[in-house]
Amino acid sequence: MSSAGLVDPARNPAKVQPADLTLEKVRDRMAPYQAQIDELWRRYPVKRAVLLQVLWLVQQEFGWVPRVAIEWAAEVSAVPPSHAFGVVEFYTMYKQVPPGRHLVQVCQTMCCLVQGSEPLIEHLEHKLGVHCGGTTADGLFSLVRVECLALCGTGPGVMIDDQAIGPVPHELGGDGVLAESHLDKPDFHPDAAVMDAWLDFLKAKAGTATGAVKQVHSALGEKPFTSKGHPQGTAASARPLSATYFPAAPALKVAAVATGDAIAISWVNDAACAKIVVERSDDQGLTWKVLATPTPKDQKATDKLAEGFSAQYRVLAFEKERAARPSAVVTVTGKPPPPPPAPATPPNPPVTGATPSPSSPPPAGKP
């Protein structure tokens, strides 16, 4: 929190904690969410994994995250309260002070910036009498800048509470069905007049309403799914998958090259392989027999084939209990043996009595 926020008691979390809110009262208010919490416990192997989503449930119920509710979230997630408090401090989307009854969000990302978000924000600050990040004195509106709201086509994007606004003001909340007419009208763009109409409408409605406005959509989905969950999750019915549920990687790039009756077989296998089997078939793949079991690091084997005889080869890879599908099959035919190398031609013997060349040294004993 900035130093400016600490000067304003309304923005200082330590100054706004409700004195009458106890841990027992938080448990009572959060009791209707127990089905969703049970679902979260099923989905994760340890309870501490649900902390972020449990805090979202708190904010859904209270509109913000009181410190005593952080203690409840820590209890549900089986973590120390200090750990849960650190999480709330780290993530800025958890509100540590009560927001206004209605949260006005204006997108400031580039697409909305070029469509007039800055002039619109300036107008709203004058209209409400607060700077962005502030809440009106009557506690009715909070104004914030946000990044992309996925409303680029009707920018500048504006949401009030958790609904994208349309051209005609109406009561927010309801059954959670978003039926905004502007979603089918790409020529709609919020401007100062539209925002004035919305704020005046909501201010008039506030005189007859009680309590805080809740989010239309649940932070975790509309209903618990009662899934089988994680095999190690609390009350989960799922079972761990067997070691053979997914095959190992097969051997690739299998090749066989004949040099006379010598056959050289090569391939590439995954480094995680624990066993390699090279097989040979002499009847077009009807039956196979083991030719060799080289180590996975070798990636080569040899065989012999008589001239004119053909055979097929394939490689099987194993990773502990998991067996890969057989590799591609290659066919090779034995070739005639290569011709013997030509004998080396001996140097011409010297001719008796021949006159040595001028470059040759004279025979011994002669000048």
N, C-alpha and C positions, 0 to 999 in steps of 0.2 A: 504494500500500500504506500502511496506517495505521502510525503510530509504534509501536503495540503489536505489530504484526506484525514490525517490525524488531528488537524486543527478543528475540523467540523465534527462535533459530537455525533451527528446523525450518520457519519460515515465511519466512525470508529467502532469496530465490532465489540470492543470491551464495554462501550457505553450504551449498547442497544439490546443487550440480552434481557429477555423477559424474566422478571423476578419470580413470577408464579409458575413458570414452566419447569416441571420436574421430570426426572427420568421415567417415573411411573406414568406420567401424563403422556410423554412421548410414546411409550410402549402402547398405551391405549389408542392413540391416534394412528399409529402405524399398524395396528392389528389387522385392519382390512387388507393390508398388502402381504399378509403371510403366505398366501398361495403363490405370489410372485417370488417371494424369498425362497420358498421351498423349491421352486423351479430353478432358481439360481444355484442353490446348494446342489441340486442334481447335476447341473451342467459342468461343475468345476471339481477338480480332485481335492482341493482344500478350500476351506471357508474363506480364507483371507482373499481369495481371488474375486469375491463378490463385492468388495468394499466400494469400488467406484460406482457400481450400479445401485447399490443400497443407498449411497449418498444422493444419487439422482432421485430415488424414491422419496427421500427426505425432502429434497427441494421441490418435488412435485406436490407434496402434501402441504408444506409450510410456505412455499414460495421463496424460501431462502434456507440456509442451513444454520440453525441455532447451535451453540456450542454444546448444550446438553443433548441435542439430537446427534451430534458427532459422537458423543459417548455411547449412545444407543447403537449407532452404526458400527462402532468398534466392537461392541458386545455381539452383534449379529455376525460380524465377520471374523470373530475370534482373533482380534489384534489389539494391541495396547491403545488406549485413547490418544496417547501422544502421536502414535503412527497415523491414526485417522486424521488428527488435526493437521499434521504435516502434509497429508494428501490434499486437504481442503485449501491449505495455504498455497500449495503449488499450482493447482489448476484454477485458472481465473474464472471459469464458467460456473464454479460454485459460488453462490452469493453469500457473503458473510454478514451482510446487513440487509434489513428488509427493503425490498424494492417498492416502487409505487404499485398501486393497484393494477395499473396497466403499464407494460413495458413497451416503449416505442423504440424500435430498432431501425436504423437507417444504414444502408450499405454504403461504404466508402471506397470499395474496390474500383479499379480503373474504369471498368465498363460503366458503372453507375456514376463515377466522377464526371465523365464526359457528358452524361445525361442530366447533370445538374444536382448532384447530391449535396455539394457544399452550400449552394444558395438555399437549398431546402433545409439543411441542418441549421443554418444561420436563422432562417425564418422560425423554425421550431424553438430555438433557444430564446428568441424574443417573445414568441407566443406564450411559452411556458414559464419564462423568467428564470431558467436554469441553464447552466452549461452542460455539455454532454458528460454523462457520468453522474449527473445530479438527479435529485427527486424533488418534485414541487412541494411547497410548504404544506399543502393539504394532503400529501401522501398519495395523490391520485395518479401521477404520471412519473415514470423514470425515462430519461432519454439517453440512449447509448449509440455509439458508432460501432458497427460490426463489419466483418468481412463478408464475402459473397453469400447471399441468401438464395442463390439459384433463381433469381428473378431478373436476369439480365435483359430479357426481351421486353420487360415492362419497367425498366429502370427509370429513375433511381429506385432500387428495391426497398420496400418498407414493410415491416411486419409489426403488428401490435399483438402483444402476448405471443402466441405461437401460430398466428394466422397471417397470411399475406392479405393486405387490405385490397378492397375493390373500390370502384367509383362511388358506390352507395353505402353509407354507414349503416351498420346493423349491430345487433347485440352479439357479443363474442361468447364463445363457449358452446353450449348446446350439446348435441349428441356426437360431436367429433367429426361430422362429415363436412369436408371442405367443398363448398359449392359456390366458389367465387365466380361471378359472371365475367370478370376481367381476364380470367385465364384463357378465355376463347377470343379475347379482343386484344390483339397485339399492339393496337394503337393507344392503349391506355397507359398513361404515365402519371404517377402521383405528383401533384404540384401543391403549391401553397394553399390554393382554394380547397382542394380535396382534403388536405391534412386539417385545415381549419374546421371543415364539416365533421370530420371524424372526431376531433378532440372535443368540439362543442357537443356532439351527440353523446359521447361517453361521459362527459361531465354532467350532462343532464340525467343520464341513466344512473349515475352514482348516487344521486339523491334518494333513490328508492331501493338501492341494493345494499346488501350487508355481506360482510366477509370478503376474503380475497378471491380474486379470479384464479381458478385452477387451470392448469394446462389442458388443452383439448385432447391432446394425444399423450398416452402414457410414454414415459421415457424408455420403458422396456417392452412395449408392444401392448396391444389392447387386452389380451388374455393370456394367462399361463398356458404353456403348450403341453404340460405334463409329459415331457419327453423322457426317454430312457436315461438320458444324462450320461455323465462320464462314469466309467466303470468304478472309479474310486470316490465318486461323489456321494454325499449323504443321501440315503434312501434311493439311490439310483438302481435301476433294474438292468442296465446294460452290462454286458460281459466283455472282457478283453478279447480282442481278435486273436485267432491262432497264429502261430509263427508262419504258417503256409498261406495266409490269406492273400499275399501278394507275391508273385513270382520274382525270382532273381533276374538280373539282367542277362540276356542271352549272349553267347559268343557271336561276334560280328566279323565281317571281312574274311570269311573262311575261304582259303584258296588251296589248290593242290596242283603241283607242277611235276611233270614227269621228265626225268633225264635218263633215257634208256629205261631200265626196269626199276630204277630208284624213284620213289615218290616222296616229295617233300610237302608236308601239310602245315599250314600256318593259319593263325587267327588272332583276334584281339578279344580279351575278356576283361571284365570288371575286376579292379584290384581287390574288391571285397570277396571274390570267389574263394571258397575253401577247397574245392575239388573240381577237376576237369577230367572228362572221359571222352576219348576219341573213338568213334565207332565206324565200322566198315560194313558195306552190304555188297554182295555179289549177285543179287537177284532183283535188281532195280528197286530196292527199298522195301521188299517184302519182309525180310528178316535182317537183323543187325547183330553184329558181334563186336565185342570190345577189342579194339586194336591197341590202345595204349591209355595210360592214366598219368600223364605228365603233371608236373606241378603247375599251379596257375601262373607262375613267373616264366615258365618255359615258352609257352605259346607256340610250340612247334612239335611235330612228330614225323616219323618216317615209316615207309612201307615199301614193299617190292611187288611189282606186277610184271608178268611175262609179256613179251611183245604181243600186241594185238588184244590183250585182255583188258576189260574195263571194270572199274569198281566205283562205288559211291562212298563219300565220307561226310560225316557230320560231327559236330562237337556239342557236348552237353556240359552245362555249367551248373554248379551247385554252390549255394551260400548257406552253410549250416543246414537247417531243415528245409530250406526253400530250394526248389529245383526250377531252373529256367526252362522255357520251352526249347526244343532242339534248334540248333542253328540252321541256316540254309544248307542245303545238300549240294555238294560239288561232285562232278563226275570227271574222271581222268582215265586215259588209256595208256598202257605201257608201250613204250617206243622201242625200236631196235637200238641195240647198243651203239654208242657213238663210234665212228671209225677210229682205229688206233692212231696215235699221232705219228706223223711221218718221221723216219729216222733222221737224225741230224747228219748233214753232209760233212765228211771229214775234210780237212784242208788238203790241198794238192801236195803230194810229196815232192821234195826237191829232186831235180834231174841231175844225174851224175855227170860231171864234166861241164855243166852249164856255166856260162860266164855270169858271175854275180852282177847284179845291178849296181850302178854307181852309188846308190844310197846304202848298199849293204856293206858291212865291214869286211875287209879282206880276210881270207882264211888264216888261221893261226900259223905262224912261222914264215909267212910270205910278206914281203914289203908292200 
